[in-house]
Amino acid sequence: MILYSSSCPHHTKCCLVRSKNDIVSAFIISDNTIQIHVLVSRYSRRMMTKKGVMIEMKKIYVVNKTHLDIGFTDLAENVLHKYCHDYIQNAITLAEDLRKEGKDFVWTTGSFIIEYYFKNMNEEACKKLDDAIKKGYIRWHAIPCTFHSEAMAPQTLHYIISISKKLDARYGYTTTSAKMTDVPGHTIGIVDELYRQGIKFLHIGVNGSSSIPEVPDTFLWKHGESEIIVSYSDDYGGVIGVDCMDNKLAFMHTHDNSGPGTKEKINAYLSKMANEYPDYELEMTSMDQFANELWEVRDQLPVITEEIGDTWIHGTMSDPKIIRDYRILTNYMSDHNIENDDANFYAMLVPEHTWGMDIKRYFSDYMNYEKKDFQRARSLDQITDADLTYAYGIVKDATVGEMQFTYNEWTDRSYKFYESSWKEQRKNIDRAIACLEPEDQHHIKKRIEVPYHIFENQGIECGLEELISINGYQVMFASDGSITHLEKDGILYFDQDNKLGVLSYTIAGQNDYDNLRYNYLRELQHNWWAIDFLKPGMEIQKRIQWNEHFTPYVIKLVKENDSMIATLKYSQRAVEEYGAPRVVKVKYQFGDKVEIALLLQDKDAIRYPEIYSFDMTPRLNSPYLTKIRKMDTVISPFAVVGHGNKLQHMIEELIYDGSDKKINIKPMDAPLLGIGTHNNLSYNNKYHPDNHKFTFTLLNTTWGTNFTMWYEEDIFARFELVLG
């Protein structure tokens, strides 16, 4: 509708036009130019023509998103309740209110929330979400939530993409974009599956204090014939632009589980963006339009073919049982060709990146590190003001109190409540198993049971440093329980300098955390990094200024048929002052392959950070030939980008194929492999010089954030070695 029109000298004409959304624009027309000036809405489309040629206005696609933690800010159950009962409705109301102002608000969320909502809400509520999706108020992207991707089984990755595919089919969309936030990096093993599923673009928003992988801001990540565009941001969101395309992508990102924001904040953001980018139209939408446009010019992007990896992956071994149970479950389902969406739905929550509640908000005890103090405080189940204020004089740049007062009453701080968030995560395995047929449930539960009986050491007692012939192998055991001679068919695989089966127990020291602070962390002006990544209060604990290492010793070695069983013991100090297990047993079964089973039994929980590992250091002529399999993708652990994870990988198998020998190592239960070291705190953005030392983590409680911080259960792990 033309509201006003007038002519003036110099062949110029001005008219006002009202659009269907009541947006008033001024058209100023001269001899060779038409300019459209938006008077009422600064965010609508503007165009310009020069000499009769129409020029499309550049766009910024604005994506409104909330970072989903399935836990962290509260118990996972409460977080999901808030999304379903508050945030979805808030987003709908917000979209309707902004539509009245001529703005098309779209709230983008991971497909998990949509799927969970439809599974758990009543018919009336589901109808509201269904209508909102049809109106374009709410959209999903291709990945349900943020994952530690290399902790996933391949079938889990396939399943998580299928959620968005199912929603696409229901609503007539083609989702081509995905986002993961917080976790700094992922494995190249995801590229093949994302490409097969038609995903073109992945945005990674890095945690604000973690090292950012040294990659271009936007690049084409290629593995073989597969490829996906990846954009990195140094925080959850930001503005994404590339030289080969005018249009940009911007995230209006609210933080952890904080909902879709308010109308006032959205309008303020749009106003700010309009001022900063006056030559751009702002369009609130999903990521897909940007993804599709960028895909057309992907050949102009820099190409990366290296691994990136996950520098947070050690956190998953803070609860070795849940990792073991997840692998047993997913391997069983894969081996028996079981496709069960309900089981997969719960199973995927194991590699999801949230493993409990936020330490800053729910556990501000920075005093009770000594074992006796920790045990006393834990039994009292009350964190006092003194436990918190004690940290103020120690970590002045960590304003613990601010976080605590913001989110909790003092009475909410409890050991048991904090621990309950870790136990809540384990229930996902139980729920997944319960979705299967009774016979399958029975078989999986039997496999999860620890087979204590296999360590009954009935047999012939053997001596240490004694060459033993067993089923075609020549073996020798050292006093620490390791094998210092392993020979088969005339090939020597391990010797005194290259041992098999060294059990290591490390108490991390303040020196380790100092290294992490200066070599890994960034943006130290934040007030939360010290609590998340370090151990505030530990720096005045005289006992552990430097890390301490303990090695067990053999008290009995027996040979039974084709097996050797070593019973070991740690020093009294390691057991009573720290958390070393009172019973350690390792069984080697020598057949077509070497099958290893180990048991760490009867250990105490301690507050000090612990790392257990089982090390294998074979004799290799060419260590750089070593390959690892992640997400069913074979890669080199020596082709990792700067500030990717060069030290640790969560793997399905390790493969060495050299002219000297062939070795295949499969970790059945403890998949976190360290190349040269088990100590993630020794991060320095370099490969470890001991590049043929393969160390498998059995337990790691070095991290805080929301991971398990102490562990007192038995640890059981199996490995298979194929030697050729």
C-alpha positions in Angstrom: 0.0 0.0 0.0 1.4 3.4 -1.0 0.9 5.9 1.8 2.6 8.9 0.3 4.2 9.9 -3.0 5.8 13.2 -4.2 8.1 14.4 -6.9 11.0 16.8 -6.4 13.7 18.4 -8.5 16.7 16.5 -10.0 14.4 13.6 -11.2 13.9 12.3 -7.6 10.7 10.8 -6.3 9.9 9.7 -2.8 7.2 7.4 -1.6 6.2 5.6 1.6 5.0 2.0 1.4 3.4 -0.1 4.1 4.1 -3.9 3.8 1.7 -6.6 4.9 3.5 -6.7 8.3 2.9 -2.9 8.7 6.5 -2.2 8.0 6.8 1.3 6.7 9.6 1.9 4.2 10.8 5.0 2.2 11.7 4.5 -1.5 14.0 7.2 -2.8 14.2 7.0 -6.5 16.7 9.0 -8.6 18.0 8.6 -12.2 19.9 5.4 -11.6 19.3 4.3 -8.0 16.5 3.1 -5.8 17.2 3.1 -2.1 14.8 1.5 0.4 15.0 2.9 3.9 13.2 1.1 6.6 11.5 3.5 9.0 9.6 1.2 11.3 11.6 -2.0 11.3 15.3 -1.9 11.1 15.5 -5.6 10.5 13.5 -6.1 7.3 14.8 -6.4 3.8 16.5 -3.5 2.0 17.5 -3.6 -1.7 19.3 -1.2 -4.0 19.5 -1.1 -7.8 22.2 0.7 -9.7 21.5 1.6 -13.3 18.5 -0.8 -13.4 20.5 -3.8 -11.9 19.0 -5.3 -8.8 21.5 -6.0 -6.0 20.3 -8.4 -3.3 20.9 -7.1 0.2 23.5 -9.1 2.2 22.0 -11.2 5.0 22.9 -12.2 8.4 21.0 -15.4 9.4 20.3 -15.0 13.2 19.9 -18.3 15.1 18.4 -18.1 18.5 19.7 -21.0 20.6 20.1 -22.2 24.2 23.0 -24.4 25.2 21.5 -27.7 26.4 23.1 -29.5 29.3 21.2 -32.6 30.3 22.1 -31.9 33.9 24.8 -29.5 35.1 22.5 -26.7 36.3 20.3 -29.2 38.1 19.5 -32.9 38.1 18.9 -34.0 34.5 15.3 -34.9 35.4 14.6 -31.3 36.6 16.4 -29.8 33.6 14.3 -31.7 31.1 11.1 -30.8 33.1 12.0 -27.1 32.8 12.5 -27.4 29.0 9.2 -29.3 28.5 7.0 -27.2 30.9 8.6 -23.8 30.6 11.1 -23.2 27.7 9.0 -24.7 24.9 6.0 -22.6 25.9 8.2 -19.5 26.4 9.6 -19.9 22.9 6.1 -20.2 21.5 4.9 -17.1 23.3 8.0 -15.2 22.3 7.5 -16.1 18.7 3.9 -15.0 18.7 4.8 -11.7 20.4 7.6 -10.9 18.0 5.4 -11.8 15.0 3.1 -8.9 16.1 6.2 -6.7 15.6 6.9 -8.1 12.2 9.8 -10.3 13.3 9.9 -14.0 12.6 11.4 -15.5 15.7 12.7 -19.1 15.4 14.1 -21.0 18.4 16.6 -23.7 17.4 17.2 -26.6 19.6 18.8 -30.0 19.4 16.5 -32.7 18.1 16.7 -34.4 21.5 14.4 -31.9 23.2 11.8 -32.3 20.5 11.9 -36.1 20.6 11.9 -36.1 24.5 8.9 -33.7 24.5 6.8 -35.8 22.2 7.7 -39.0 24.2 6.8 -37.6 27.6 4.2 -34.8 27.3 0.4 -35.2 27.1 -1.6 -35.0 23.9 -2.6 -31.3 24.5 1.0 -30.2 25.1 2.2 -32.2 22.0 -0.4 -30.5 19.9 1.0 -27.1 21.0 4.5 -28.1 19.9 3.2 -29.6 16.7 1.4 -26.4 15.8 4.5 -24.3 16.8 6.7 -26.3 14.5 4.3 -26.0 11.6 4.2 -22.2 12.1 8.0 -22.2 12.1 8.4 -21.0 15.7 10.7 -23.9 16.7 13.3 -25.8 14.7 15.8 -28.6 15.4 19.2 -29.1 14.0 20.7 -32.5 13.1 22.5 -33.4 16.3 20.3 -34.0 19.4 22.7 -32.5 21.9 26.4 -32.1 22.5 28.5 -35.3 22.7 31.9 -36.6 23.4 31.7 -37.9 19.9 34.6 -40.4 20.1 33.0 -42.0 23.1 30.0 -43.0 20.9 29.6 -46.4 19.3 29.1 -46.1 15.5 25.5 -47.2 15.8 24.8 -44.4 18.3 26.0 -41.8 15.8 23.8 -43.3 13.2 20.8 -43.2 15.5 21.2 -39.6 16.7 21.0 -38.3 13.2 17.9 -40.5 12.6 16.0 -38.4 15.1 16.2 -35.3 12.9 15.5 -37.4 9.8 12.3 -38.6 11.4 11.2 -35.1 12.3 12.1 -33.9 8.8 9.9 -36.6 7.3 7.0 -35.6 9.6 7.2 -31.8 8.9 8.6 -31.6 5.4 12.0 -30.2 6.2 15.5 -31.2 5.0 17.9 -30.5 7.9 21.4 -30.0 6.8 23.1 -28.2 9.7 24.2 -29.3 13.2 25.8 -27.7 16.2 27.8 -28.9 19.2 28.7 -26.5 22.0 31.2 -26.5 24.9 33.3 -29.6 24.0 36.4 -28.2 22.2 36.8 -30.8 19.5 35.6 -34.0 17.9 37.0 -36.9 16.0 37.2 -37.0 12.2 35.5 -40.3 12.6 32.1 -38.5 12.6 32.7 -37.1 9.1 31.7 -40.2 7.1 28.4 -40.7 8.8 27.4 -37.0 8.8 28.2 -36.9 5.0 26.2 -40.0 4.4 23.2 -38.5 6.2 23.3 -35.3 4.2 24.6 -33.0 6.9 26.5 -30.2 5.3 27.5 -27.9 8.1 28.6 -28.3 11.7 29.2 -25.4 14.1 31.4 -26.0 17.1 31.2 -23.4 19.9 34.2 -23.9 22.2 34.0 -23.6 26.0 35.2 -20.1 26.9 38.4 -21.1 28.8 39.5 -24.2 26.8 42.2 -24.2 24.1 40.8 -23.9 20.6 42.1 -26.3 18.0 44.4 -24.6 15.5 42.1 -24.7 12.4 40.7 -22.0 10.2 37.5 -20.4 11.5 35.6 -22.2 8.7 37.0 -25.1 6.7 36.1 -28.2 4.8 36.8 -31.3 6.9 37.5 -34.2 4.6 37.9 -37.9 5.2 38.3 -39.9 1.9 35.4 -39.0 -0.3 33.3 -37.6 2.7 33.3 -34.0 3.7 31.5 -31.5 5.9 31.9 -27.8 6.5 32.9 -26.9 10.0 32.9 -23.5 11.6 34.6 -22.8 15.0 33.7 -20.1 17.5 35.8 -19.2 20.5 32.7 -19.2 22.7 29.2 -20.7 22.3 28.3 -18.6 19.3 29.3 -15.3 17.7 29.2 -14.2 14.0 30.4 -16.6 11.3 31.5 -15.1 8.0 33.7 -16.4 5.1 35.5 -14.5 2.3 33.8 -16.5 -0.4 30.3 -15.6 0.5 28.5 -12.3 1.5 26.0 -13.7 3.9 26.8 -14.5 7.5 25.5 -16.6 10.4 25.1 -15.1 13.9 24.1 -16.8 17.1 22.0 -15.1 19.7 23.1 -17.7 22.3 21.7 -18.0 25.8 23.8 -20.0 28.2 23.4 -23.3 29.9 19.7 -24.3 30.2 18.6 -20.7 30.5 15.8 -20.8 28.0 15.1 -18.8 24.8 15.6 -15.3 26.3 13.1 -12.4 26.4 11.6 -10.1 23.8 13.6 -7.2 25.3 16.9 -9.0 25.0 16.2 -10.2 21.5 15.2 -6.7 20.4 18.3 -5.3 22.0 20.5 -7.9 20.2 18.9 -7.1 16.9 19.4 -3.4 17.4 23.0 -4.0 18.3 23.5 -6.1 15.2 21.8 -3.6 13.0 24.2 -0.9 14.2 27.3 -3.1 13.8 26.2 -4.4 10.3 24.2 -1.6 8.7 24.6 -3.1 5.2 23.0 -6.4 6.2 19.4 -7.6 6.5 18.8 -9.6 9.7 16.8 -12.7 9.3 15.9 -14.9 12.3 15.9 -18.5 11.0 17.6 -21.9 11.4 21.2 -22.7 10.4 20.1 -24.5 7.3 19.9 -21.6 4.9 23.5 -20.6 5.7 24.6 -24.2 5.5 23.0 -24.7 2.0 24.5 -21.5 0.6 28.0 -22.2 2.0 27.9 -25.7 0.7 27.7 -24.3 -2.9 31.1 -22.6 -2.4 32.8 -25.2 -0.3 35.5 -25.7 -2.9 36.8 -22.3 -2.0 37.2 -23.1 1.7 40.5 -24.3 3.3 40.7 -28.1 3.6 41.6 -30.0 6.8 42.2 -33.8 6.7 43.8 -34.3 10.2 42.2 -35.5 13.4 41.1 -32.9 15.9 40.1 -35.0 18.9 38.6 -34.1 22.2 40.7 -32.5 25.0 37.9 -33.2 27.5 37.7 -36.9 26.7 39.5 -38.0 29.9 36.4 -36.9 31.9 34.5 -40.0 30.6 36.8 -42.3 32.5 35.8 -40.7 35.8 33.2 -43.4 35.9 34.7 -46.5 34.3 31.6 -48.6 35.0 29.2 -46.5 32.9 31.7 -46.6 29.9 32.1 -50.4 30.3 28.4 -51.0 30.5 27.7 -48.8 27.5 30.2 -50.6 25.4 28.8 -54.0 26.4 25.3 -52.8 25.6 26.1 -51.3 22.2 28.4 -54.1 21.2 25.7 -56.7 22.0 23.1 -54.7 20.0 25.5 -54.4 17.1 26.5 -58.1 17.2 22.9 -59.2 17.3 21.6 -56.7 14.7 19.2 -55.1 17.2 17.7 -51.9 16.1 15.7 -50.5 19.0 15.1 -46.7 18.9 14.0 -46.6 22.6 17.1 -48.4 23.7 19.3 -46.2 21.6 17.5 -43.1 22.9 18.7 -43.8 26.4 22.1 -45.2 25.4 23.0 -42.0 23.6 22.8 -40.1 26.9 26.0 -41.8 28.0 28.4 -40.1 25.5 26.3 -36.8 26.0 28.7 -34.3 27.4 26.9 -33.7 30.8 27.8 -36.2 33.5 26.4 -34.6 36.6 25.8 -31.3 38.3 28.0 -28.2 38.3 30.7 -28.3 41.0 30.6 -24.5 41.4 26.9 -24.5 42.3 26.5 -27.7 44.2 29.8 -28.7 45.7 31.9 -25.8 47.1 34.1 -27.7 49.5 37.7 -26.6 48.9 39.0 -27.7 52.3 38.5 -31.4 52.9 41.2 -33.0 50.7 43.0 -35.2 53.3 41.5 -38.7 53.3 40.3 -38.6 56.9 38.9 -35.0 56.5 37.1 -36.1 53.3 35.6 -39.2 55.0 34.4 -37.1 57.9 32.9 -34.4 55.7 31.2 -36.9 53.5 29.7 -38.8 56.4 28.4 -35.5 57.9 26.9 -34.7 54.4 27.0 -31.0 55.0 29.2 -28.4 53.3 29.8 -25.5 55.7 30.6 -21.9 55.0 34.1 -22.5 56.2 34.6 -25.1 53.5 33.8 -22.4 50.9 35.5 -19.3 52.4 38.6 -21.3 52.9 39.1 -21.1 49.2 39.0 -17.3 49.0 42.5 -16.8 50.3 43.8 -19.4 48.0 42.1 -18.8 44.6 41.4 -15.1 44.6 40.3 -15.2 40.9 37.7 -17.8 41.5 34.6 -16.1 42.9 33.0 -19.3 44.2 30.5 -17.5 46.4 29.0 -15.5 43.5 28.1 -18.7 41.7 26.9 -20.4 44.8 24.6 -17.5 45.9 23.3 -17.1 42.4 21.9 -20.6 42.0 21.5 -22.1 45.5 20.6 -21.6 49.0 23.3 -22.7 51.4 21.2 -25.7 52.4 21.4 -27.1 48.9 25.0 -28.1 49.3 25.3 -31.8 50.1 27.7 -34.6 49.3 24.8 -37.0 48.7 22.9 -34.7 46.5 26.0 -34.0 44.4 26.7 -37.7 44.1 23.1 -38.4 43.2 23.7 -36.6 39.9 26.4 -39.1 38.9 24.1 -42.0 39.8 21.3 -40.4 37.8 23.5 -40.8 34.7 23.9 -44.5 35.2 20.1 -45.0 35.1 20.3 -44.3 31.3 22.0 -47.7 30.9 19.3 -49.4 32.9 16.6 -47.7 30.9 18.2 -48.7 27.7 18.5 -52.3 28.7 14.9 -52.4 29.9 13.7 -51.5 26.4 15.0 -54.8 24.9 13.5 -58.2 24.8 13.8 -60.2 28.1 16.3 -62.7 26.6 18.6 -59.9 25.4 18.3 -58.1 28.8 19.4 -61.3 30.5 22.5 -61.8 28.3 23.6 -58.1 28.6 23.2 -58.1 32.4 25.3 -61.3 32.6 28.0 -59.7 30.6 28.0 -56.6 32.8 28.5 -58.7 35.9 32.2 -58.8 37.0 33.4 -62.4 36.7 35.3 -62.6 39.9 35.6 -66.4 39.6 38.1 -66.2 36.7 40.8 -64.9 39.0 40.7 -67.9 41.4 44.4 -68.7 41.2 44.5 -72.5 41.5 47.5 -73.8 39.7 51.3 -74.2 39.8 53.1 -71.3 41.5 55.8 -69.8 39.3 58.8 -67.6 40.0 59.5 -64.1 38.8 62.2 -63.3 36.2 61.7 -66.9 35.1 61.1 -67.8 31.4 57.9 -69.8 31.2 56.6 -71.7 28.2 52.9 -71.6 27.8 50.9 -72.7 24.8 53.5 -71.7 22.2 54.5 -68.4 24.0 57.6 -67.7 26.0 56.9 -65.3 28.8 58.6 -63.7 31.8 57.1 -61.7 34.6 58.7 -58.9 36.6 58.1 -58.0 40.3 55.6 -55.3 39.3 53.5 -57.8 37.5 54.4 -56.7 34.0 55.6 -59.1 31.3 59.3 -58.4 30.4 59.6 -61.1 27.7 56.8 -62.1 25.4 57.8 -64.2 22.4 55.8 -66.1 19.8 56.9 -67.8 16.7 60.4 -66.4 17.1 59.2 -62.8 17.3 59.9 -60.8 20.5 57.0 -58.5 21.1 57.9 -57.2 24.6 61.2 -57.1 26.6 62.7 -55.5 29.8 62.7 -52.1 28.2 59.3 -52.5 26.5 57.0 -54.0 29.0 53.4 -55.4 28.7 51.0 -54.8 31.5 52.5 -52.1 33.8 49.9 -51.1 36.3 50.3 -47.4 37.3 48.6 -45.5 40.1 49.1 -41.7 40.1 48.0 -39.0 42.5 48.0 -35.8 40.5 49.8 -32.9 42.1 49.6 -29.2 42.1 52.4 -29.1 39.6 50.1 -30.9 37.1 47.4 -28.3 37.5 49.8 -25.5 37.2 50.9 -27.0 33.9 47.3 -27.2 32.7 46.6 -23.7 33.8 49.4 -22.2 31.8 49.4 -24.6 28.8 45.8 -25.3 28.2 43.5 -22.6 29.7 42.7 -19.3 28.1 40.7 -16.2 28.9 41.6 -16.3 32.5 39.7 -13.2 33.3 36.6 -15.4 33.8 35.7 -16.3 37.3 34.8 -19.9 36.9 37.7 -21.7 35.1 39.7 -22.4 38.3 36.8 -24.4 39.8 35.9 -26.2 36.6 39.4 -27.2 35.5 41.6 -27.1 38.6 41.3 -28.1 42.2 41.0 -25.0 44.3 42.4 -25.5 47.8 44.7 -28.3 46.8 47.6 -25.9 46.4 48.1 -25.6 50.1 47.9 -29.3 50.7 51.5 -30.0 51.4 51.1 -33.7 50.7 50.5 -33.3 46.9 52.4 -30.3 45.7 54.0 -32.8 43.3 52.4 -35.8 41.7 53.1 -39.1 43.2 53.3 -42.5 41.5 52.8 -46.0 43.0 53.5 -49.4 41.5 52.2 -52.7 42.9 54.3 -55.7 43.5 53.6 -59.4 42.9 52.7 -61.6 45.9 51.7 -64.6 43.9 52.1 -65.9 40.3 50.4 -69.1 39.1 50.1 -71.0 35.9 46.9 -72.9 35.1 46.6 -74.6 31.7 47.0 -71.8 29.2 46.6 -69.0 31.7 48.8 -67.0 34.1 47.3 -65.2 37.1 49.3 -62.5 39.0 48.1 -61.3 42.4 49.5 -58.0 43.3 49.5 -55.5 46.2 50.1 -51.8 46.6 52.0 -50.3 49.5 50.1 -49.6 52.8 50.7 -45.9 52.2 49.1 -46.0 48.8 46.1 -47.9 50.2 45.5 -46.2 53.5 46.6 -42.6 52.8 45.3 -42.6 49.3 42.9 -44.8 47.3 44.8 -47.7 45.9 42.9 -51.0 45.8 43.6 -53.6 48.4 43.4 -56.4 45.9 44.9 -56.4 42.4 44.7 -59.4 40.0 45.7 -59.7 36.4 45.0 -62.8 34.2 46.7 -63.5 30.9 45.2 -66.3 28.7 47.5 -67.4 25.9 45.7 -68.8 22.8 45.2 -67.6 19.2 45.2 -64.2 20.9 46.4 -62.9 24.3 43.3 -62.2 26.4 43.9 -60.0 29.5 41.6 -59.4 32.4 42.4 -57.3 35.3 40.6 -56.5 38.6 41.1 -53.6 41.0 39.2 -54.5 44.1 38.3 -52.9 47.5 39.4 -49.3 47.0 38.5 -46.3 49.1 37.0 -43.1 47.7 39.4 -40.1 48.1 39.2 -36.5 47.2 42.6 -36.3 45.7 42.6 -36.7 41.9 43.6 -40.2 40.9 44.7 -41.8 37.6 45.0 -45.6 37.1 46.4 -47.0 33.9 47.5 -50.2 32.3 50.4 -49.7 30.0 51.7 -51.7 27.0 55.0 -50.7 25.3 55.7 -53.1 22.5 59.0 -53.3 20.6 58.3 -51.4 17.4 60.7 -50.5 14.6 58.3 -47.8 13.2 56.0 -46.4 15.8 54.6 -43.9 13.4 52.9 -46.7 11.5 50.5 -47.1 14.4 46.9 -46.5 13.6 43.8 -46.3 15.8 40.1 -47.0 15.0 37.6 -44.4 16.3 34.0 -44.5 15.3 34.9 -47.3 12.9 37.3 -45.0 11.2 41.0 -45.8 11.0 43.2 -42.7 11.6 46.8 -41.9 12.6 47.3 -40.6 16.2 50.2 -38.6 14.8 48.1 -36.5 12.5 46.4 -34.2 14.9 45.9 -30.5 14.5 47.5 -28.1 16.9 45.7 -27.9 20.2 43.7 -30.9 19.3 44.2 -33.9 21.6 47.6 -35.3 20.7 47.9 -37.4 23.9 44.6 -39.3 24.3 42.0 -41.0 22.1 39.0 -43.1 22.9 39.4 -46.0 20.5 37.9 -49.3 19.3 41.3 -50.8 18.5 44.9 -50.0 17.9 46.6 -51.4 14.8 50.4 -51.7 14.1 51.3 -53.2 10.8 55.1 -53.0 10.3 57.7 -55.1 8.5 59.0 -56.2 12.0 55.6 -57.4 13.4 51.9 -56.9 13.5 50.0 -56.1 16.7 46.3 -55.5 17.2 45.1 -54.3 20.6 41.4 -54.1 21.5 40.3 -52.5 24.8 37.0 -54.2 25.5 36.1 -52.1 28.6 38.6 -49.3 29.0 38.9 -47.5 25.6 40.8 -44.4 26.6 44.2 -44.7 25.0 47.2 -42.4 25.9 50.1 -42.2 23.5 53.2 -42.0 25.8 51.3 -40.9 28.9 48.2 -41.4 30.9 48.4 -38.0 32.4 46.0 -35.6 30.6 47.3 -32.8 32.9 50.7 -32.9 31.2 49.1 -31.2 28.1 51.6 -29.1 26.2 50.3 -29.2 22.6 53.0 -31.7 21.6 53.2 -35.4 20.9 54.8 -37.4 23.7 58.3 -38.7 22.8 57.4 -42.2 24.1 55.3 -42.8 21.0 55.2 -46.6 21.3 54.0 -46.6 24.8 50.2 -47.3 24.8 48.6 -46.5 28.1 45.0 -47.3 28.8 43.2 -45.3 31.5 41.2 -47.4 34.1 40.1 -44.4 36.2 40.7 -40.7 36.0 39.2 -38.2 38.5 41.4 -35.2 37.7 38.6 -33.0 36.3 35.9 -31.2 38.2 33.1 -29.4 36.3 30.4 -32.1 36.5 32.3 -35.3 36.3 32.6 -38.0 39.0 35.2 -36.8 41.5 35.7 -39.9 43.6 35.3 -43.5 43.0 35.1 -46.5 45.3 33.8 -49.4 43.2 35.7 -52.3 41.8 37.3 -51.8 38.4 37.3 -54.6 35.8 38.7 -54.3 32.4 39.6 -56.7 29.5 42.0 -56.4 26.5 42.7 -58.6 23.5 46.1 -58.7 21.8 46.5 -60.3 18.4 50.1 -60.9 17.5 51.4 -61.7 14.1 
